[in-house]
Amino acid sequence: MWGYQGRTLGQRARHDEDGACRLLLISTEQAGGKLKLWEGTSQAAAACPTVHKPALHGVYDGAVRDGAAYRAELTGYVVEPVCAPEPVLERELELPEA
């Protein structure tokens, strides 16, 4: 499925060791002489290890070609329903009491 600004492409995948996963391919264009790839998944895994989220199995940086950089991220596949249909919350969530 195409994602954010047409720069990401995600698909369910199967990994020999990790089982059902989500493979996300990311691209970014060079701007002002710099290439800036999305770091949110790996930063969240390191900064918030106790927050329930898909496990980050691997980050693989690819080639830089024609002013664009590429990265692949492999995360756990989530089968539970999502709490919001879009990545940006438009209204307050109705969550159960903890």
PyMOL commands that place a pseudoatom at each C-alpha (Angstrom):
pseudoatom trace, name=CA, resn=MET, resi=1, chain=A, elem=C, hetatm=0, pos=[0.000, 0.000, 0.000]
pseudoatom trace, name=CA, resn=TRP, resi=2, chain=A, elem=C, hetatm=0, pos=[1.335, 3.436, -0.935]
pseudoatom trace, name=CA, resn=GLY, resi=3, chain=A, elem=C, hetatm=0, pos=[1.881, 5.686, 2.044]
pseudoatom trace, name=CA, resn=TYR, resi=4, chain=A, elem=C, hetatm=0, pos=[3.009, 9.145, 3.070]
pseudoatom trace, name=CA, resn=GLN, resi=5, chain=A, elem=C, hetatm=0, pos=[3.293, 11.516, 0.073]
pseudoatom trace, name=CA, resn=GLY, resi=6, chain=A, elem=C, hetatm=0, pos=[3.873, 8.571, -2.258]
pseudoatom trace, name=CA, resn=ARG, resi=7, chain=A, elem=C, hetatm=0, pos=[7.333, 8.024, -0.729]
pseudoatom trace, name=CA, resn=THR, resi=8, chain=A, elem=C, hetatm=0, pos=[6.559, 4.843, 1.185]
pseudoatom trace, name=CA, resn=LEU, resi=9, chain=A, elem=C, hetatm=0, pos=[5.360, 1.458, 0.059]
pseudoatom trace, name=CA, resn=GLY, resi=10, chain=A, elem=C, hetatm=0, pos=[4.288, -1.186, 2.587]
pseudoatom trace, name=CA, resn=GLN, resi=11, chain=A, elem=C, hetatm=0, pos=[3.358, -4.839, 2.289]
pseudoatom trace, name=CA, resn=ARG, resi=12, chain=A, elem=C, hetatm=0, pos=[2.792, -7.806, 4.562]
pseudoatom trace, name=CA, resn=ALA, resi=13, chain=A, elem=C, hetatm=0, pos=[5.772, -10.140, 4.381]
pseudoatom trace, name=CA, resn=ARG, resi=14, chain=A, elem=C, hetatm=0, pos=[7.031, -13.376, 5.908]
pseudoatom trace, name=CA, resn=HIS, resi=15, chain=A, elem=C, hetatm=0, pos=[10.479, -13.632, 7.507]
pseudoatom trace, name=CA, resn=ASP, resi=16, chain=A, elem=C, hetatm=0, pos=[12.116, -17.001, 8.245]
pseudoatom trace, name=CA, resn=GLU, resi=17, chain=A, elem=C, hetatm=0, pos=[13.013, -16.023, 11.827]
pseudoatom trace, name=CA, resn=ASP, resi=18, chain=A, elem=C, hetatm=0, pos=[10.422, -13.377, 12.732]
pseudoatom trace, name=CA, resn=GLY, resi=19, chain=A, elem=C, hetatm=0, pos=[7.317, -14.798, 11.034]
pseudoatom trace, name=CA, resn=ALA, resi=20, chain=A, elem=C, hetatm=0, pos=[4.595, -12.421, 9.820]
pseudoatom trace, name=CA, resn=CYS, resi=21, chain=A, elem=C, hetatm=0, pos=[6.074, -8.947, 9.315]
pseudoatom trace, name=CA, resn=ARG, resi=22, chain=A, elem=C, hetatm=0, pos=[5.434, -5.631, 7.631]
pseudoatom trace, name=CA, resn=LEU, resi=23, chain=A, elem=C, hetatm=0, pos=[7.991, -4.531, 5.059]
pseudoatom trace, name=CA, resn=LEU, resi=24, chain=A, elem=C, hetatm=0, pos=[8.118, -0.776, 4.526]
pseudoatom trace, name=CA, resn=LEU, resi=25, chain=A, elem=C, hetatm=0, pos=[10.167, 0.749, 1.702]
pseudoatom trace, name=CA, resn=ILE, resi=26, chain=A, elem=C, hetatm=0, pos=[10.982, 4.442, 2.090]
pseudoatom trace, name=CA, resn=SER, resi=27, chain=A, elem=C, hetatm=0, pos=[12.488, 6.929, -0.352]
pseudoatom trace, name=CA, resn=THR, resi=28, chain=A, elem=C, hetatm=0, pos=[13.526, 10.538, 0.026]
pseudoatom trace, name=CA, resn=GLU, resi=29, chain=A, elem=C, hetatm=0, pos=[14.850, 13.117, -2.393]
pseudoatom trace, name=CA, resn=GLN, resi=30, chain=A, elem=C, hetatm=0, pos=[17.978, 15.130, -1.840]
pseudoatom trace, name=CA, resn=ALA, resi=31, chain=A, elem=C, hetatm=0, pos=[17.224, 18.682, -0.672]
pseudoatom trace, name=CA, resn=GLY, resi=32, chain=A, elem=C, hetatm=0, pos=[19.890, 21.316, -0.141]
pseudoatom trace, name=CA, resn=GLY, resi=33, chain=A, elem=C, hetatm=0, pos=[22.672, 18.771, -0.515]
pseudoatom trace, name=CA, resn=LYS, resi=34, chain=A, elem=C, hetatm=0, pos=[21.300, 16.563, 2.287]
pseudoatom trace, name=CA, resn=LEU, resi=35, chain=A, elem=C, hetatm=0, pos=[19.409, 13.290, 2.311]
pseudoatom trace, name=CA, resn=LYS, resi=36, chain=A, elem=C, hetatm=0, pos=[17.077, 12.912, 5.287]
pseudoatom trace, name=CA, resn=LEU, resi=37, chain=A, elem=C, hetatm=0, pos=[15.451, 9.528, 5.773]
pseudoatom trace, name=CA, resn=TRP, resi=38, chain=A, elem=C, hetatm=0, pos=[12.666, 8.825, 8.243]
pseudoatom trace, name=CA, resn=GLU, resi=39, chain=A, elem=C, hetatm=0, pos=[14.145, 7.798, 11.618]
pseudoatom trace, name=CA, resn=GLY, resi=40, chain=A, elem=C, hetatm=0, pos=[10.929, 7.670, 13.659]
pseudoatom trace, name=CA, resn=THR, resi=41, chain=A, elem=C, hetatm=0, pos=[10.562, 3.886, 13.852]
pseudoatom trace, name=CA, resn=SER, resi=42, chain=A, elem=C, hetatm=0, pos=[14.084, 3.240, 15.113]
pseudoatom trace, name=CA, resn=GLN, resi=43, chain=A, elem=C, hetatm=0, pos=[14.039, 6.286, 17.434]
pseudoatom trace, name=CA, resn=ALA, resi=44, chain=A, elem=C, hetatm=0, pos=[10.711, 5.185, 18.961]
pseudoatom trace, name=CA, resn=ALA, resi=45, chain=A, elem=C, hetatm=0, pos=[12.027, 1.642, 19.490]
pseudoatom trace, name=CA, resn=ALA, resi=46, chain=A, elem=C, hetatm=0, pos=[15.052, 3.001, 21.373]
pseudoatom trace, name=CA, resn=ALA, resi=47, chain=A, elem=C, hetatm=0, pos=[13.335, 5.821, 23.285]
pseudoatom trace, name=CA, resn=CYS, resi=48, chain=A, elem=C, hetatm=0, pos=[10.124, 4.065, 24.340]
pseudoatom trace, name=CA, resn=PRO, resi=49, chain=A, elem=C, hetatm=0, pos=[10.872, 0.355, 24.816]
pseudoatom trace, name=CA, resn=THR, resi=50, chain=A, elem=C, hetatm=0, pos=[7.927, -0.193, 27.201]
pseudoatom trace, name=CA, resn=VAL, resi=51, chain=A, elem=C, hetatm=0, pos=[5.273, 1.300, 24.881]
pseudoatom trace, name=CA, resn=HIS, resi=52, chain=A, elem=C, hetatm=0, pos=[3.269, -1.378, 23.053]
pseudoatom trace, name=CA, resn=LYS, resi=53, chain=A, elem=C, hetatm=0, pos=[4.102, -1.117, 19.355]
pseudoatom trace, name=CA, resn=PRO, resi=54, chain=A, elem=C, hetatm=0, pos=[5.224, -3.436, 16.545]
pseudoatom trace, name=CA, resn=ALA, resi=55, chain=A, elem=C, hetatm=0, pos=[8.709, -4.835, 17.130]
pseudoatom trace, name=CA, resn=LEU, resi=56, chain=A, elem=C, hetatm=0, pos=[11.419, -3.375, 14.920]
pseudoatom trace, name=CA, resn=HIS, resi=57, chain=A, elem=C, hetatm=0, pos=[13.248, -6.355, 13.410]
pseudoatom trace, name=CA, resn=GLY, resi=58, chain=A, elem=C, hetatm=0, pos=[15.600, -4.496, 11.096]
pseudoatom trace, name=CA, resn=VAL, resi=59, chain=A, elem=C, hetatm=0, pos=[16.497, -1.316, 9.225]
pseudoatom trace, name=CA, resn=TYR, resi=60, chain=A, elem=C, hetatm=0, pos=[18.357, -1.691, 5.940]
pseudoatom trace, name=CA, resn=ASP, resi=61, chain=A, elem=C, hetatm=0, pos=[19.731, 1.317, 4.068]
pseudoatom trace, name=CA, resn=GLY, resi=62, chain=A, elem=C, hetatm=0, pos=[19.884, 0.908, 0.325]
pseudoatom trace, name=CA, resn=ALA, resi=63, chain=A, elem=C, hetatm=0, pos=[21.467, 2.698, -2.553]
pseudoatom trace, name=CA, resn=VAL, resi=64, chain=A, elem=C, hetatm=0, pos=[21.535, 6.407, -3.240]
pseudoatom trace, name=CA, resn=ARG, resi=65, chain=A, elem=C, hetatm=0, pos=[20.680, 6.991, -6.896]
pseudoatom trace, name=CA, resn=ASP, resi=66, chain=A, elem=C, hetatm=0, pos=[19.845, 10.097, -8.885]
pseudoatom trace, name=CA, resn=GLY, resi=67, chain=A, elem=C, hetatm=0, pos=[19.505, 12.227, -5.741]
pseudoatom trace, name=CA, resn=ALA, resi=68, chain=A, elem=C, hetatm=0, pos=[17.237, 9.807, -3.857]
pseudoatom trace, name=CA, resn=ALA, resi=69, chain=A, elem=C, hetatm=0, pos=[17.999, 7.513, -0.898]
pseudoatom trace, name=CA, resn=TYR, resi=70, chain=A, elem=C, hetatm=0, pos=[16.194, 4.276, -0.070]
pseudoatom trace, name=CA, resn=ARG, resi=71, chain=A, elem=C, hetatm=0, pos=[15.583, 2.369, 3.166]
pseudoatom trace, name=CA, resn=ALA, resi=72, chain=A, elem=C, hetatm=0, pos=[13.681, -0.785, 4.132]
pseudoatom trace, name=CA, resn=GLU, resi=73, chain=A, elem=C, hetatm=0, pos=[12.218, -1.380, 7.590]
pseudoatom trace, name=CA, resn=LEU, resi=74, chain=A, elem=C, hetatm=0, pos=[10.978, -4.740, 8.805]
pseudoatom trace, name=CA, resn=THR, resi=75, chain=A, elem=C, hetatm=0, pos=[8.542, -4.617, 11.740]
pseudoatom trace, name=CA, resn=GLY, resi=76, chain=A, elem=C, hetatm=0, pos=[6.155, -7.017, 13.406]
pseudoatom trace, name=CA, resn=TYR, resi=77, chain=A, elem=C, hetatm=0, pos=[2.797, -7.414, 11.703]
pseudoatom trace, name=CA, resn=VAL, resi=78, chain=A, elem=C, hetatm=0, pos=[-0.157, -6.177, 13.763]
pseudoatom trace, name=CA, resn=VAL, resi=79, chain=A, elem=C, hetatm=0, pos=[-3.386, -8.146, 13.433]
pseudoatom trace, name=CA, resn=GLU, resi=80, chain=A, elem=C, hetatm=0, pos=[-5.335, -6.247, 16.109]
pseudoatom trace, name=CA, resn=PRO, resi=81, chain=A, elem=C, hetatm=0, pos=[-7.727, -3.521, 14.949]
pseudoatom trace, name=CA, resn=VAL, resi=82, chain=A, elem=C, hetatm=0, pos=[-6.222, -0.051, 14.748]
pseudoatom trace, name=CA, resn=CYS, resi=83, chain=A, elem=C, hetatm=0, pos=[-7.481, 2.741, 17.006]
pseudoatom trace, name=CA, resn=ALA, resi=84, chain=A, elem=C, hetatm=0, pos=[-7.617, 5.318, 14.178]
pseudoatom trace, name=CA, resn=PRO, resi=85, chain=A, elem=C, hetatm=0, pos=[-7.981, 4.926, 10.406]
pseudoatom trace, name=CA, resn=GLU, resi=86, chain=A, elem=C, hetatm=0, pos=[-5.390, 7.618, 9.625]
pseudoatom trace, name=CA, resn=PRO, resi=87, chain=A, elem=C, hetatm=0, pos=[-1.910, 8.374, 11.022]
pseudoatom trace, name=CA, resn=VAL, resi=88, chain=A, elem=C, hetatm=0, pos=[-2.961, 11.864, 12.175]
pseudoatom trace, name=CA, resn=LEU, resi=89, chain=A, elem=C, hetatm=0, pos=[-5.663, 11.930, 14.845]
pseudoatom trace, name=CA, resn=GLU, resi=90, chain=A, elem=C, hetatm=0, pos=[-8.586, 14.139, 13.872]
pseudoatom trace, name=CA, resn=ARG, resi=91, chain=A, elem=C, hetatm=0, pos=[-10.593, 13.581, 17.082]
pseudoatom trace, name=CA, resn=GLU, resi=92, chain=A, elem=C, hetatm=0, pos=[-10.145, 12.226, 20.597]
pseudoatom trace, name=CA, resn=LEU, resi=93, chain=A, elem=C, hetatm=0, pos=[-9.976, 8.427, 20.806]
pseudoatom trace, name=CA, resn=GLU, resi=94, chain=A, elem=C, hetatm=0, pos=[-12.538, 6.442, 22.774]
pseudoatom trace, name=CA, resn=LEU, resi=95, chain=A, elem=C, hetatm=0, pos=[-10.238, 4.074, 24.669]
pseudoatom trace, name=CA, resn=PRO, resi=96, chain=A, elem=C, hetatm=0, pos=[-11.271, 1.525, 27.300]
pseudoatom trace, name=CA, resn=GLU, resi=97, chain=A, elem=C, hetatm=0, pos=[-10.312, 2.111, 30.928]
pseudoatom trace, name=CA, resn=ALA, resi=98, chain=A, elem=C, hetatm=0, pos=[-6.877, 0.661, 31.717]
for i in range(1, 98): cmd.bond("trace and resi %d" % i, "trace and resi %d" % (i + 1))
show_as sticks, trace
zoom trace
